């Protein structure tokens, strides 16, 4: 019985040490209003990106390995994707310090 108490007393500091407080970021996410991207999947050399304000947009496209394969700044709603090989990408659009991330399929 003494061995059981000894084991419990030795394990108590380990159990209490593992209980740390975790804070969660509750900051509201700023998304682009009226965001539309078409066509998706893309069969041609262009993708159209529109938002409510249709301002200047910074574009980053990532491949499946997380590498940036295309960066561009567009002032119209047309993005040239002719340099992309067929595959699945992640498109990140930033406009007025608001960011939207979507999957883009190029056929």
C-alpha positions as CSV (number, residue, x, y, z in Angstrom):
1,X,0.0,0.0,0.0
2,X,2.9,2.3,0.8
3,X,4.3,1.7,-2.7
4,X,0.9,2.8,-4.2
5,X,0.9,6.1,-2.3
6,X,4.5,6.7,-3.3
7,X,3.7,6.2,-7.0
8,X,0.7,8.5,-6.7
9,X,2.8,11.2,-5.0
10,X,5.5,11.0,-7.6
11,X,2.9,11.2,-10.5
12,X,1.0,14.1,-9.1
13,X,3.6,16.8,-10.1
14,X,3.7,15.4,-13.6
15,X,0.0,15.4,-14.0
16,X,-0.4,19.0,-12.7
17,X,2.5,20.2,-14.8
18,X,0.8,19.1,-18.0
19,X,-2.2,21.3,-17.4
20,X,-1.4,24.7,-18.9
21,X,-3.8,27.3,-20.0
22,X,-4.2,27.8,-23.7
23,X,-5.5,31.0,-25.1
24,X,-7.5,31.1,-28.3
25,X,-7.4,34.0,-30.7
26,X,-10.9,35.4,-30.8
27,X,-10.1,38.3,-33.1
28,X,-12.8,38.5,-35.9
29,X,-11.6,37.4,-39.3
30,X,-11.8,40.1,-42.0
31,X,-13.1,38.5,-45.2
32,X,-13.6,40.2,-48.5
33,X,-17.3,40.9,-49.1
34,X,-18.8,39.8,-52.4
35,X,-15.8,37.6,-53.3
36,X,-16.3,35.5,-56.4
37,X,-13.8,33.5,-58.4
38,X,-14.7,31.8,-61.7
39,X,-14.4,29.5,-63.5
40,X,-13.2,26.9,-61.1
41,X,-12.0,24.5,-62.3
42,X,-10.2,26.7,-64.8
43,X,-9.8,25.4,-68.3
44,X,-8.3,28.4,-70.0
45,X,-5.6,31.0,-69.3
46,X,-7.7,33.4,-67.2
47,X,-9.6,33.4,-63.9
48,X,-12.0,36.2,-63.0
49,X,-11.9,37.5,-59.4
50,X,-14.5,40.0,-58.2
51,X,-15.3,41.6,-54.9
52,X,-17.8,44.1,-53.7
53,X,-15.4,47.1,-54.0
54,X,-13.4,45.7,-57.0
55,X,-10.2,47.5,-55.9
56,X,-6.6,46.6,-56.5
57,X,-5.9,43.0,-55.4
58,X,-2.6,41.3,-54.4
59,X,-2.6,37.6,-55.5
60,X,-0.5,34.7,-54.3
61,X,-0.9,31.2,-55.6
62,X,0.6,28.3,-53.8
63,X,1.1,24.7,-55.0
64,X,0.4,21.6,-52.9
65,X,3.8,21.8,-51.3
66,X,3.2,25.3,-50.0
67,X,5.5,27.0,-52.5
68,X,4.5,30.3,-54.0
69,X,4.2,29.7,-57.8
70,X,2.6,32.9,-58.8
71,X,2.4,36.4,-57.4
72,X,0.5,39.3,-59.1
73,X,-1.2,42.5,-58.5
74,X,-4.4,43.1,-60.5
75,X,-6.4,46.2,-60.9
76,X,-9.1,44.6,-63.1
77,X,-10.9,41.4,-62.4
78,X,-8.8,39.2,-64.7
79,X,-5.9,37.0,-63.5
80,X,-3.6,35.4,-66.0
81,X,-2.9,31.8,-65.0
82,X,-1.3,30.7,-68.3
83,X,2.0,29.9,-66.5
84,X,0.4,27.3,-64.2
85,X,0.5,23.6,-65.1
86,X,-2.7,21.6,-64.4
87,X,-3.2,20.8,-60.8
88,X,-4.6,22.0,-57.5
89,X,-3.6,25.3,-56.0
90,X,-4.4,27.6,-53.1
91,X,-5.3,31.1,-54.2
92,X,-4.8,34.0,-51.7
93,X,-6.4,37.3,-52.5
94,X,-5.6,40.4,-50.4
95,X,-7.6,43.7,-50.9
96,X,-7.7,46.6,-48.4
97,X,-5.9,44.5,-45.7
98,X,-8.6,41.8,-46.0
99,X,-7.6,38.4,-47.2
100,X,-9.6,35.5,-48.7
101,X,-8.2,32.0,-49.4
102,X,-9.7,29.6,-51.8
103,X,-8.8,26.4,-53.6
104,X,-8.2,26.7,-57.4
105,X,-8.2,23.8,-59.8
106,X,-6.5,24.2,-63.1
107,X,-7.3,21.7,-65.8
